[in-house]
Amino acid sequence: MNPYRRHFTRRQMLRLSSTALLAMLFGVRRANAIAPARKGAPASGFQFIVVNDTHYTEAECGLWLEKAVRQMKSHHADFCILNGDLSENGRSDQLYGVCEVFKKLDMPVHKIIGNHDYLSSTNRQPFLEICGPELNYQFKHKGWQFIGLDSTQGTNVYRTQIQPETMAWVGRTLPTMDQTRPTVLFTHFPLGKNITRPTNSDELLAHFEPFQMREIFNGHWHGISETLWRDTSIVTDRCCSRLRENRDGSKEKGYFLCRASSGKITKSFISVTPT
């Protein structure tokens, strides 16, 4: 006898649907017992890597980065973000070199331009040809949406402005995006409290007020910092460069390993220990 079988009155039997009755009498599980995910709800958790300021200069930088990339591969992340200043001088050989190294991650690598990725104050053609062609873009991953923006003003470092092309892209693209999805923004110049913050950062951030912002990743400053915009963390990281130093006086080089799960992001700084 089926151990799950129960005795019902005729009135109780009539109250049950045929599917529910079978389940109650014979232990049959309903095919839709698990409710489908809500539209726009994030899927199961995933990991991704954020790398800042590699400042690739010469072949020796490539050898150093190859060892760092082997370490990054051990995390089995879904994708990697290169958050600007891939190169030191914006030359084709430098940009090609760093991109070739990161191809060995065997995962999607999303790149944005930094001020050091310009060949001159007005020439970013090598970056567009090798790393581009889009300077502003968005992509979706497992229910999350990620937005990469060009925050540069040529080779300038201080008192910069996010350029009209970026603001125009934001103005026409954000209205087409889902404000209910968890959202991550990444730019090269810090949008939080920092001496290198673009002067119109607040104007840019205002566009994201209706969104479910979960993290804003920035580079450029070469040091770990965290400030809040509303309840969203704006973070910078130490550089991941063979030759460049950190501005906060720390000696470690590395990257962020991030986990997105249940609509939240947790991140850890991982020190590069090339062997």
Summary of the structure (lengths in Angstrom):
residues: 275
radius of gyration: 24.1
end to end distance: 64.5
largest distance: 85.3
contacts: 874
relative contact order: 0.15
helix: 25%
strand: 25%
